Amino acid sequence: MGAILVLAAVELEARALARALRLPRLKSFSFPAFGDARFRLAPVGLAASVLSARFSALLEGLEHPLVISAGVCGALDPAVSCGSLILPEMVIGPRGERYAAAVAHHRRHVAALSDRGMRFATGALATVAEVAATPGTKAKLREATGAVAVDMESALILRAAAEAGCPGLVLRGVSDDAEDSLSPELAALVTAEGRVRKARAAATVLRQPAIVPKALKLQRATQRALATVADALQWSVDYRAAVEHEPR
């Protein structure tokens, strides 16, 4: 399989995945990055806001790696539940542009994860510019695109990978289902880089204590979704290691 570059949205996601995969911090980067010489993981911001600033540095020393968009997403298909893995064949961008996952890598992951007994959905994933925060918004997006899930980064990541001549893949875990609403107050507590605004969080809790149960529910769902993604990524790590140790 060769080198792998995993790109998450925010620092919280990247750190959780790095812990689960036991990846060390790469101190040569000026931003949070984890892994080794052949497997790297880093955040690129909400809506891939810092992707262009970090992508070239992350590619340095990696020869045409498999670029994986990893992290959480929201379900659009009512049949897809929280904690499910999304392994889309296609990503639909905000303007309707389409980016296909690398066919060989997609097939290999489908076969391997099926053998491991993991449940996942394929089909299409939609990337949007703003959070799909309500069931109504999700239903309209589902009707317009036919996608099973939604995120804010994967189309941008797959486009960058294609422009660099690299294969692309998406592994996302569902943190909110089609009937869940996402509080705008909670979304405002995280910066574009993925850092929690602690002072604002404290003030929000004091002003709106009813938000605490919502925050805890989302936290649990996010942890479950990221654990699913980490499990899928572990297969990629193990497979790469096995290939590299095969007799030549």
N, C-alpha and C positions, 0 to 999 in steps of 0.2 A: 504493500500500500504506500510506502514511502512516508514523507513528512506530512504532518497534520497541523493545521492552524485553526483553532477554535475561537470564535468571536462571539461573546455574549453582549448583551445590551449594557447593563450597569455593573458597577463594581461589586455590589452585593451578590449578584448572580455569579460573577467570575470567581469571587472568593469562595462561595459555597461549593462550586464545582471543583475548584482546586483542592479544597479540603477533602472532598469525597474521593478524589482521584489521587490524593497524596502527592500533589505536585508542588515542588519547591518554588519559592519566589525567584524570579530572574532579575537580579539586581542591575543588569546592564541596561535596563529600560528605565526611562524617567517616569513612567506610569506603571500601574499594577500589571504585571505579566507573570505567568507561571509556566513551569514545564521544564524542558530540556532542549538539547540541540535539534531534536527532530519532532517534538510535540510542544506546541505553544498554545497558551490560552490567555486571552486578554479581553477587557471590556472596550466597547467602541461607542458608548453613550446611548441614551434614549434616542430613538429614530436615527441611530448611527451618526450622531452629531459630531463625533470626533474620529470617525472612520478614516477620512481622507488624511488627517494629521498623523495617524498611527499606522496605517496599513503598510506603507513602504518599509518602515522600520521593522515591523513584525515579519515581513517577507524576507528580510535580509538573511542570507545564509540558508534559506530553505529553497530547494529547487522544485518549483511547481507543486506546492503542497496541496493536499485536499483541504479546502476551506470549508469549515462547518459553522453554520449559524446555529448557535445553541442558546438555550434559556427558556423563558416561559412564553406562553401565548394564551389567547382566549379562544374558547370553542365557539363556533358558529353553528355547527351541526348539533341539534338537540340530543342526538344519540351519543355524542362524545362527552365523557365525564371528566371531572377534575382528576388530575394525576395521570391521565392518558398521555401516551407518546404520540407526537405528530411527526411523520416521516414523509413529507409531501413529494410528489413527483414534479410539481410545478409551483412556482410562486408568482402571484399576480401583483404587480406594483400599483402605486397610487393612481397612475394615469392609465391603467389597463395593460401596461407592458408585461410581458411574460418571460420568465427565466426558468429554464428546465434544470432540475437537479442532474448531476452527472449520472448517466444511465447505469454504467457498470458499477459504480460505487453504491447507487441506490439499490440495485438488485442484490448486491452482496450483503448490504445491511438488512434488507428485507428477509433474505434467507437466513442469515445468522441470528437475527433477533427472533424470528419465528421459531427456530430450533431451540432457542433459550426459553421459549414459552412467553415472551413478552407480547402484550397486546398493544397494537398501535393502529393509527389511521393513516392512510395515504391520501391520494387525491391532490387537491390544490390548497395552498395557504395564501391568504391575502395580506399584503403589507399596506398599512394606512399611515397617513401623516398625523392623525390625532387619535387618541384613545377611543376605542369602541366601548363606551362606558355603560350602555343600557341595553336591555333585551331588544328594544325596538330597533336601535342602531344595528345590533348584530343581525337581526332578522333581515333588515334591508340589505345589509352587506352580503349575507348568505344568498339572498334572492338575486342580487346583481352579479355575483361572481361565481356562485356554486361552490365556494371554498368551504372547507371543513373547519378552519381556524383562522385566526388573525393575529398579526404582530406588527411591529413598527420598524423592523430592521432587515428582515431576511432578503427582500428584493434588492436593497442597497448593497448588502453583503455579496449576494450572488452576482450582481452586476460588476462590482469591483473585482471579484474573483475572475469572471469571464474576461474583463479588460486586461487582467494580468496574465491571462493564459492558463489559469488554474481551474481544476474541476471544483464544483460547489455542491454542498449538501446541506440539508436542514434537519436538525434534531431538536424539537421543541416539546416542552411539557405543558399541559393545560393547567393553568392556575385559576381560571374562572370559566364556568360553563355558560351555555347560551342564555340561561335565565338569570345569571348573576348580574348585579349592577356594581360598578366600581365608583367609589366615592371620589369626587373631584378634590375634596379636602385632603384625602390620602395621597392622591397623585401629586399634589402641590408640595408635599413634604420631601420629595426627592428631586435633587438637581438633575440636569441633563447628563451629567457625568455619573450619576447614580449614588451620590452621597446624600445621607439623610440630613435634612435641615433640623438639627436638634432643638434649637431655640424655638423655631416655628412649631415643631412637633409638641413641645411642652406647652406652648401657648394654646395650641389647638385642643389638646386634651383638657386643659383647664376650662376653655370656653365651650367645648362640645364633648363632655365626658361620654356621651352615647356612641362616639366614634370608636372607642376602645374595643368593643366586641367585634366591630367590622374589621379593625386593623388586625386583631388576633386571628380572625377567620382567614383573612387574606394571607397572613404570615404562614399559617399552617398549610394552606393550599399551595403556596409558593414553595415551601420546603418539600412538600410531597412531589410537586412537579419537577423540581430540580433533582431530587433523588432519582426519579425516573430517567431523566436526561443523563445523569452521571452514570447510571447503570448501562445505558446504551453506549455512552462514550467509552466506558471501560472495555467494551468489546473491541472498539477501534484501537485502543492502546494495546490490548493483548494481541490482536491480530497483527498489528504493525511489528510488535516485538517478535512474534513467531516467524513472520516472513523474513525479518532481518537475520534471524539465527538459523535459517534453513541452509543446508550445505549447498555450496555453489558448484 
